[in-house]
């Protein structure tokens, strides 16, 4: 048996990958992925050992041409991960919010996304659960590392993972949609129109396109802990230890920066406004032009915040397990205990406030005026405690592709070399053959042919609909 182990390190510190080729008789095994992880592997049998070795030599030559070099496994370490330390204070709020249902995932949770059908939660164990708005668990995923955030771009839902990948959770199995590699821990992610905004533990702010190519990046040497990033059609908005600001989405040009009272711990956008939750017990509202227009005073560090459509109501979660509601003008309407620890992320939808907390709970709180007034009088509904069905299987990312012998009924894709990079494009007259397809980089092969169920126009590029299969020649 012979084994060749290679590593690739981008000179700018953006990528650290390994590629391992093992020949055992007539069997060829390829293992590849991000350094510090097990990666993915596949084994193929050849007619004899000589042909297996010839194919191994060809793949090794290809990788060396791309900059991979011989290395010793285990010398280079994986990207650092920051586990957020939250100092919770004892709640002094006697009244509890009207919690309709709650689901405990057993590990600190940051990721939340709510649409008109589902509520999603992702935790530090890499677990993602999808619940109906009535509080029933419908699906679950197991990702390789902790989930910092859940975001949506049009009709698709993505999970930002501590392994540096952003996983598309829209199909039968998760697959890597974006890769964000580097030395520093990723803290937050947001998506809009194919642009991925990223902030990291060094206060860096970066933008990536649908091919995971970095468009621009800024690092503030005086800043740290970028716990806020939001993206819209105009800009990438950030928040870190020194305040909030905006970069032009396309060019990365810095448009403005404003200091905040305290470090930014969370950020929200609604219309033309940004809301920064800070360690100084405040939500500070800025216009997207950088004007500071309103403060919302809480009684503890603001770990999360949100706003209703148009910013009519502003919500907060503090380090004392309390949730708040303010008018747009800053008047505090109420403060109630969450009943399930401190809210690390939140989202408002249809007179409900959904929160995920330090003990891993996803909870739905009724925030219509009648329910809140009853809660202030000590009258709350019976809480529905949601349980996970023992038979439910968590869906994990595929480690290899299934194969087909025909593209009939699907869309044929092909790998195309362009400027030293391997792109995936449609090979089907129903689609624009000049557009790239968002496709996991680790599954791309030179001269590869693939079949997918369909393609979705994502505005200048395509996203895969359904499963990805390799077409056997």
Buried (B, 14 or more C-beta within 10 A) or exposed (E): EEEBBBBBBEEEEBBBBBBBBBBEEBBBBBBBBBBBBEBBBBEEEBEEBEEBBEBBEEBBEEBBEEBBEEBEEEEEEBBBBBEBEBEBBEBEBEBBBBBBBBBBBEBBBBBBBBEEEBBBBBBBBBBBBBBEBEBBBEBBBBBBBBBBBBBBBEEBBBBBBBBBBBBBBBBEBBBBBBBBBBEBBBBBBBBBBBBBBBBBBBBBBBBBBBBBEBBBBBEBEEBBBBBBBBBBEEBBBBBBBBBBBBBBBEEBEEBBBBEBBBBBBBBBBBEEBBBBBBBBBBBBBBBBEBEBEBBBBBBBBBBBBBBBEEBEBBBBBBBBBBBBBBBBEBEBBBBBBBBBBBBBBBBBBEBBBBBBBBBBBBBBBBBEEEBBEBBBEEEBEEBBEBEBEEEEEBBEBBBEBEEBEEBEEBBBBBBBEEEEEBBBBBBBEEBBEEBBBBBBBBBBBEEBBBBBBEBBEBEEBBBBBBBBBBBEE
